[in-house]
């Protein structure tokens, strides 16, 4: 019984030591952040600020890799196909992870199956803005105005299926 106990302790100590050794090897190469949207937008600006901090903390270069298109789906697909070694990250938003799977049943990825969330890095509030020439000052006033003028109220968004398209 005593020998079995010592063997178990020795095995546990080896496993703990091995896990520590693995952790010390990361990151062993540059980190790639895949961006499913074009350079210059709000997510890109956020990713660049984040990458500067990550590079300083991890001691490895951070490479931005732009794969814009299909509401972020192309970038998500790129990350899904990458090696699961932690060296490829994705800046995702509600559109990529929640809206796209709800709108498009034949996506090449499944959010819960194919991705592991690491951290929430930002929250962006949405705002509804109208021209100063519009005779409304509150959301209830705007809703009443839009109902009273069917087909006369237009809005702009970043693209079909995105959060700015679905919210109004």
C-alpha positions as CSV (number, residue, x, y, z in Angstrom):
1,X,0.0,0.0,0.0
2,X,2.8,2.4,0.9
3,X,4.6,1.7,-2.4
4,X,1.4,2.3,-4.4
5,X,1.0,5.6,-2.6
6,X,4.6,6.7,-3.4
7,X,4.2,5.7,-7.0
8,X,1.0,7.7,-7.3
9,X,2.7,10.7,-5.8
10,X,5.7,10.4,-8.1
11,X,3.4,10.1,-11.1
12,X,1.4,13.2,-10.1
13,X,4.6,15.1,-9.5
14,X,5.9,14.2,-13.0
15,X,2.6,15.3,-14.6
16,X,2.7,18.6,-12.8
17,X,6.3,19.2,-13.8
18,X,5.4,18.3,-17.4
19,X,2.5,20.7,-17.5
20,X,4.8,23.5,-16.2
21,X,7.4,22.7,-18.9
22,X,4.8,22.9,-21.6
23,X,3.5,26.2,-20.4
24,X,7.0,27.7,-20.5
25,X,7.2,26.9,-24.3
26,X,4.3,29.2,-25.1
27,X,4.5,31.3,-27.2
28,X,7.1,29.6,-29.2
29,X,6.5,31.6,-32.4
30,X,4.7,34.8,-33.5
31,X,1.0,35.1,-32.6
32,X,-1.3,35.6,-35.5
33,X,-4.5,37.6,-35.0
34,X,-7.0,37.0,-37.8
35,X,-9.4,39.8,-38.5
36,X,-12.5,39.0,-40.4
37,X,-13.1,42.6,-41.3
38,X,-11.2,45.2,-43.3
39,X,-8.3,47.2,-41.9
40,X,-9.2,50.6,-40.5
41,X,-12.5,49.8,-38.9
42,X,-13.4,49.8,-35.2
43,X,-12.4,46.2,-34.6
44,X,-9.1,46.7,-36.4
45,X,-8.3,49.7,-34.2
46,X,-9.1,47.7,-31.1
47,X,-7.1,44.7,-32.3
48,X,-4.0,46.9,-32.9
49,X,-4.2,48.3,-29.4
50,X,-4.6,44.9,-27.9
51,X,-1.7,43.5,-30.1
52,X,0.7,46.1,-28.8
53,X,-0.1,45.0,-25.2
54,X,0.1,41.3,-26.0
55,X,3.4,41.7,-27.8
56,X,4.9,43.4,-24.8
57,X,3.5,40.8,-22.4
58,X,4.3,37.7,-24.4
59,X,7.6,38.7,-26.0
60,X,6.6,37.6,-29.4
61,X,5.6,39.5,-32.5
62,X,1.9,39.9,-33.2
63,X,0.9,39.6,-36.9
64,X,-2.4,41.0,-38.1
65,X,-3.9,38.8,-40.8
66,X,-6.9,40.3,-42.6
67,X,-9.5,37.9,-44.1
68,X,-12.5,40.3,-44.6
69,X,-15.8,39.1,-46.1
70,X,-19.1,37.5,-45.5
71,X,-19.7,39.3,-42.2
72,X,-16.5,37.9,-40.6
73,X,-17.2,34.3,-41.7
74,X,-14.0,34.1,-43.8
75,X,-11.9,35.1,-40.9
76,X,-13.7,32.6,-38.6
77,X,-13.2,29.8,-41.1
78,X,-9.5,30.6,-41.3
79,X,-9.1,30.4,-37.5
80,X,-11.2,27.2,-37.4
81,X,-8.8,25.5,-39.8
82,X,-5.6,26.7,-37.9
83,X,-3.6,24.5,-35.6
84,X,-5.1,24.5,-32.1
85,X,-1.8,25.6,-30.5
86,X,-2.8,29.0,-29.2
87,X,-0.7,30.9,-31.8
88,X,-3.7,31.9,-33.9
89,X,-6.3,34.2,-32.4
90,X,-9.4,35.9,-33.7
91,X,-11.0,39.2,-32.7
92,X,-14.7,38.2,-33.0
93,X,-17.8,40.2,-32.4
94,X,-21.5,39.4,-31.8
95,X,-22.1,39.1,-35.6
96,X,-19.5,36.4,-36.2
97,X,-20.3,34.3,-33.1
98,X,-24.1,34.8,-32.7
99,X,-25.8,36.5,-35.5
100,X,-24.2,34.6,-38.4
101,X,-25.0,31.2,-37.0
102,X,-28.6,32.3,-36.4
103,X,-29.0,33.7,-40.0
104,X,-27.0,31.2,-42.0
105,X,-27.6,27.5,-41.1
106,X,-24.9,26.2,-43.4
107,X,-21.9,28.1,-42.0
108,X,-18.5,26.4,-42.2
109,X,-18.1,26.6,-38.5
110,X,-20.1,26.1,-35.3
111,X,-19.4,28.7,-32.6
112,X,-19.6,26.4,-29.6
113,X,-17.9,23.4,-31.2
114,X,-15.1,25.2,-33.1
115,X,-14.0,28.1,-30.9
116,X,-12.9,28.6,-27.3
117,X,-13.5,32.1,-25.9
118,X,-10.4,33.5,-24.2
119,X,-11.4,37.0,-23.0
120,X,-13.9,39.8,-23.6
121,X,-11.7,42.6,-24.6
122,X,-14.2,45.3,-25.3
123,X,-17.8,46.3,-25.3
124,X,-19.2,48.7,-27.9
125,X,-22.4,50.5,-27.2
126,X,-24.7,51.1,-30.1
127,X,-26.3,54.5,-30.8
128,X,-29.2,55.6,-32.9
129,X,-28.6,58.9,-34.5
130,X,-30.9,61.2,-36.5
131,X,-30.4,64.4,-38.4
132,X,-31.0,67.6,-36.5
133,X,-33.7,68.3,-39.1
134,X,-35.7,65.3,-38.0
135,X,-38.5,66.4,-35.6
136,X,-37.7,63.8,-32.9
137,X,-35.5,63.9,-29.7
138,X,-36.2,60.5,-28.1
139,X,-36.6,56.9,-29.2
140,X,-40.4,56.7,-28.6
141,X,-40.7,59.9,-30.7
142,X,-38.6,58.3,-33.4
143,X,-40.8,55.1,-33.4
144,X,-43.9,57.2,-33.7
145,X,-42.4,59.3,-36.5
146,X,-41.4,56.2,-38.4
147,X,-44.8,54.6,-38.0
148,X,-46.5,57.8,-39.2
149,X,-44.2,58.0,-42.3
150,X,-44.1,54.4,-43.7
151,X,-41.4,53.9,-46.4
152,X,-40.0,57.4,-45.7
153,X,-37.4,56.6,-43.0
154,X,-34.1,55.2,-44.2
155,X,-31.0,54.0,-42.3
156,X,-27.4,53.1,-43.0
157,X,-25.5,50.1,-41.6
158,X,-22.2,48.4,-42.0
159,X,-23.8,45.5,-44.0
160,X,-26.5,42.9,-44.2
161,X,-26.8,40.7,-41.2
162,X,-24.6,42.8,-39.0
163,X,-25.6,44.2,-35.6
164,X,-26.1,47.7,-37.1
165,X,-28.4,46.2,-39.7
166,X,-30.5,44.1,-37.4
167,X,-31.0,46.5,-34.4
168,X,-33.0,49.3,-36.1
